[in-house]
Every structure is written in structure tokens, then in C-alpha cells.
Amino acid sequence: MKRTIALVAAIALLISGVVMSVFNVFQKDQFEDLFSSLADDSPVSVIEEGDPSNRIAVISVDGVIQDTPQGSGLFSGVAGYNHRLTVDALKEIIEDDSVKAILLDVNSPGGGVFESAEVYKYLKIAKDKGKIIYSSMGNMAASGGYYVSAPANKIYASNETITGSIGVIMQSIDYSELAEKYGVKFNTYTSGDMKDMLSGAKTPSKEEKEYVQHMVDTMFDEFVKVVAEGRNMSEEEVRKLADGRVYLGSDAIKNGLVDEIGYFDDTLADLKEEIGSDNPQVYTYGYGSGRFSMFNFNGPSIVKQLFNDSDALIVENLINKRQGPKPMYLYDE
């Protein structure tokens, strides 16, 4: 109990004092240098020099696919997945005739249903315009990480890659019994019976459960269609694989979710051959936290500076892995 109270207090202190903590940990001039350097940088970085009229764009999908700076510098000390930059990059690539191919560099447990679908949408448009897409799966490309890979012409993974987890999850916390135990009562006023659906202050009704399950099933059906189309499989074949379980890359080869065993360099080499050029320019776009990050801030996190190691780990997990009632294509490791 004492540990729980301390944890709640720590989170409250973290949120209310984050601005002051930032300036306690870093000097003002360091922040000015940091942001001025960002302002001067272009979001485009050339990885391999080559023919600028025959280019391969590397898009890094590293971290939770969500329209917030997951794991960004203030909390974890590293830059996180940047959804807006990813979408803007894809829009630019679609209109750029010099870009012949896209290489997805995926290391993600998935993320939001909306964000995953938005990335998928622009990848599909790019593919329909004749751009070749290869996906290189890293340590993990599960759920939404697989969703965005599905339209690729070819998917690569290592034997050790964790992928699959085809499915949808919505989750809420029911703390009503805990509140009752300690005499906490909630006075809630709503305009309709379903307005406080998924509220943690009460146990969900049968109607609420059925409605939420309908939402989950509808989004799951869309996931199945995306995989079926991308992998040239029937929906029945996909559903046999789509009970939410994850697969190692070697198993994903056997069940048809992955095409080749290989790492990033293998994928890039094959993609160069596919577009018929041994000297394309290879570049990446954005400040993501992947292997080609232009802004990868590796300083100590504020959480770790405020709390001891064990408490900091708990707080960061709560912040970075919070689920809530938002629908997710997410494998929560």
C-alpha cells in the first residue's frame, strides 16, 4: 500500500514539476543550443550517395505508432517515433518522381488504430503510383508494426524477429471495488447511458461490453482485409493466423506473413537489384529514433534523475505503456 501511494505521488510530482525539473537538470543555454541546432537541420539525411534521380527513401517506424512523442527526450532520453513527420515524408515521397522505392525499417510493437491506418493509407497510395516497397523487420514488427508492413512488395525478417499479433485491443481499468473499499464515491452526470462507457469508476454493463466488442470486431475485420490484400491470402487463411499470437520470423516465413529471412542490409541490397540500379541515392527522412536518426538525444531521462532506478522504471512503464480506452493495434510485451 505504501509503495502504491508513493508511486501515485511520484507521478503527480513528475507531471506538475516537469518544467522546473527540466531547468534543474539542464542549463538554459543547453536547451537553446539544442533547439537552434534542430531549427538548422533538414529532415532529410543522405545515407548513401548515388544517383539523385534514382532514390530509395528509408522510413523508420521505431517505437509505438502513436501521434505523441512516445519515449521522447524528456522522459526516456531518446527521440521517439514521430507520426506527423512520417506522414509528411510519405506525402512528399508520393509526389517525388525521383523516389523509386521505399524501405520500411520497422521495429515496433504497433500502436494506435488510427495512426497505423494513416501510415498504411499513404503507403498504399505510394505503391499504387508504382513505387516499390520493401519492409525490413527488426527486433519486433507486431500488430500495427505488421499492419504498416502488409502492403510491402516484400517483407524481410530475421529468424529472431517477433511479428504477427494480428488483432485489436481496448482496455480500461475497473477500480470501482477499490474505491468502495476506501469509501470513495463518484458523482457522475451524463447526457446518456453510454456517455461514461469504459469509465474506471464503475463495472461495465452488458450493453457496454457488447458495444465495445462490436467496435473491436469491426476494426479487426479491417486488419484482416489489409493483411489478406497485402499478402495475397484469403480472409479465411488470415483469420487462422489472427488470434493475436506472435510468431518468430522463421515461423512467419512458413505461414506466409514474411517473404525472406534477412536483415536491413540484405533488404536494401535486394531492393537496389529490384529497381535495377546498383548506385541509387539512399536517404532517410525525419528525426525518428531508428538507426539513421538525426536527433537521437541519449542524455539521462528526467524520470531517472528524479527517482531511484527501481521507482523510475515503474513510473516510466506507466507513462510509456499506458493503454486506456483507445483502440490499439498493439502487442504489449
N, C-alpha and C positions, 0 to 999 in steps of 0.2 A: 504493500500500500504506500509506504513512504517513498519507494522508488517511483511509483506512478505519479504521485504528487510532485516529486522533484522533476520528473520528465515534463509534465504539463507546464510547470513553472519555467523550465528551461526554454520550452518552445515559445512561451509568451514573451520571455525576455529577449529571445532571438528576434522575434518579429518586431517588437516595439523598439528595440535598441539597435537595429541593424545599421542605421545610418551613422550613429555615434561610433559603433564598433568599427565600421569601415575606416573612419578617420583616426581611430586609435591604432589600428593595425598598420595602415599605410599613411604616409605623409601626403599632404595635399599635392605637392609638386609631382609625386609619382603618378597620381591619377591624371594630372594634366598632361604628363608625358605619354601616358598610356592612351588616352583618348585622342590626343593630337596625332599620334602615330597611326591610329585606326583611321582617322579622317584622311590621312595622306595615302593610305593603301588602296589599291584597286582590288575588287573582289575576285579578279581573275589572276591566276598564277600558272605560268607555264611549267609543266613537269618535265617534258622532253621537247627540245627544239626540233622543228621539222617544217614541212610544207604547210604554211598558214592557210592555204586554200583547201587543205585536206586534213581536217582536225577531228580528234577524238576528245569529247568532253567527259571528264570524270566527275560524277556526282556522288558525294559522300553522304550516306544515310547512317550516321553513327550515333546511337543513343535512342531514347524514346521519341517516337514520331509524334510530336505534340507542339502546338503553336505557343509554346512558352520556352524560355531558355533552360531546359532541363539540365541540371548539373552545371549550370553556368558559374562563372568565376567566383561570385560572392559566396557560394555555398560549397562547391566541391573543389574549386581551384583550377578547373579546366573549362574550356568553352564547350557548350553543348550543341545538340542538333538545332539548327536554325531553320524553321519551317518556311518563313517568308522568303529567305534567301534561296532556299531550294526551289520553291515555286517560281520565283523571279528568274532563276537560272534556266529552268526548263522552258519558260516562255521565250526567253532570249534565244535559246538553242533552237527552238522550233522555227524561228524566223531567220536563222543564220544558215545560209546555204553552204558555208564552208565547213560546217559541222556535219560529218558523215555518220558518226556513231556516238553512242552514249555508253559509258561503262559505269554501272552502278557498283559502288563499293559499300556493301551492306554489312553492318554489324549492329543489329538492333533486335530487341525483344518485341518490337511492334509499338503500338501506340493508339492514338485516337482514331475512331472510325472515320470521322470527317477528314482529318489530316491525311490518313492513308489513302482515302478515296481521291483526295485532291491531287496528291502526287501521282497516283495511278492515272487519273484523267489526262494530265499533261504528258505523261509517258506514252499513253495510247495515241494522243494526237501526234507526238513526235514520230512514233512508229508508223502511223498512217501516212505521214509525209515522206516516208522512205528512209528514215534514219534507223540504223541497226542498233539494237540494244542488247548488251550482254550484262549479266549480273554476276558479280563475284561476291560470294557469301563468306564472311569471316568467321569469327567465333560463334556468332549466332545470327540467324535471319528467320525469326519465328513470328508467327501471327502476322501483324502488319508489316513486318520485315519481309515476310514471304509474299504478302499481298502486293507490295510495290514491285517485287521481282517477277511476279507472274506474267506480265506482258513481254518480258525479255525474249529475244530470239533464242538465247541460250543462257542457261543458268549453270554456274560452276560452284562447287563447294568442296571443302576438304573432307576427308573421312571423319574428322572430329567435329565438324560443324553441326550445331543444333539448329534444326529447321522444322518446318511444319507448324504445329499448333494452330491449325485452321479452325477458327471459331471466334465467338464473341463473348465478352464477359461484362456484366454490370454488377456492381456490388455496393451494398450500403451496410452501415454498422447499426445494429439494433441495441441501443444502450438503455432501453426503457426499464428493464428489470433492475439494472444497476442504479438508475435514478430513483426508482421506487424504494430500493433498499436504503438509500440515504436521504429519503424524504424530499427529493427534488421533483417538482411538478411543472408541467409545461402548459401554458395558456396559449393556445393556437387559434387564430381566427382566419378562416379561409373562405374564398368565394365559391368553392365547390369541393365535393368529397375527395377528389383526386389531386387537389392543389398541393397537399403536403405528402404526395406519393414519394416513397423512399426516404421519408424523414426518419432519422435515427431515434426520434423521441417516442416512437410507437412501433408496435409489431404490425407488419403489413397485412392488409386484409386479403382475402381470397381474390377479390376483384383486382386489386393492385398487382398481386403475383401473376395473375393470368395476363394482365395488360403488359407488364414488363417483359414477360416471357414471349409475348407476341412481338414486341419490339426487337428482342434479341433474335428470334427466329427469322424475322424479316431481314435483318442485317446479315445474318448467317447465310440466308439464301443468296444474297448478293455476293458474298465472299465465294461461295461455291461456284457461281456463274463466272466470276473473274478467273478463278483457277481453271475451270473447265475450258474456257475460251483460250486462255494463255497456254495451257498445256495440251490442247487438242484432245481432251478427255471428255467422256460423258459425265453429266452431273451425278449419275449413279456411281461411277467409278470414284469421283472425288469424294462423295459422301462416305464411302467406305473408309477413306483415309482421314476424314474430317471429324473425328470425335474429340479433338482438342489435344491429342497426344503429340509429342515432339519426336522427331526422327534424327538419327545421325546421318551425316552426308552419305555414307555408304549405303544406308537403308533407303534414303531418298532417291538414290540412283535406281534402285530396284523397283520402287513403287511409282516411278515416273515423275516425281516432283523436281528432280535435278537431272541435268544432262551429262555433265562431265565432272570428274574429280580433278581439282586443280586449285591453285592459289591465285592471288591477284596478278602476278607476273605472267602466269600461264594464260589467264583470261585475256590480258592485254595483248600478248603475243598472237593469240588466235584471232582476236578482233582485228588486229592490223592485217593479218592474212585475209580475213573476211572482206575487208573493204578494199583489198587489192593494193595496199601501199605498205612499203617497208620503212617509210620515213614520214609518217604523219606528225603533225604537231599535237602533243597531248597536253591538255590543260585541265585545271580544276577551277571551280567557281565557288566562292563563299568562304566563310570563316568557321566552318564546322570543326568538329573535334577529331576528324579522321586522320589518316596517315599523312595527308598533304595539307593539314591545317595551316593557315597563315596566322591565325591568332589562337595559340594554344597556351593559355595562361596557367602555368604549373606551380604557382605560389600556393602556400598553405591556405586552406579554407578558413573562413571566419568561424564556422561552427567548431572546427578543431582548435582554433585559438581560444574560443570562449569556454570550452568544456574539456574534460579529460577524454582520453581516447575512447573508452567504452561508452560513455554517455553521448559523445559526439557521433559515434556510429549509429546509435539508436535514433537520435534526432535526425540525422541525415537520411536514414532509411524512411522515417516517417514523412519527411519533406519530399524526397525524390520518388518514393514508391506509393504515395498516397493514391488511392483508387477513386473513391467517391462514386456517385451515381452516373457518371459519364460513361457511355458505351465505349468499349475499347476492343481493338484487335491486339491483345496484349498477352504475352506469356510472362507471368510473374514468377521469376526464378526463385 
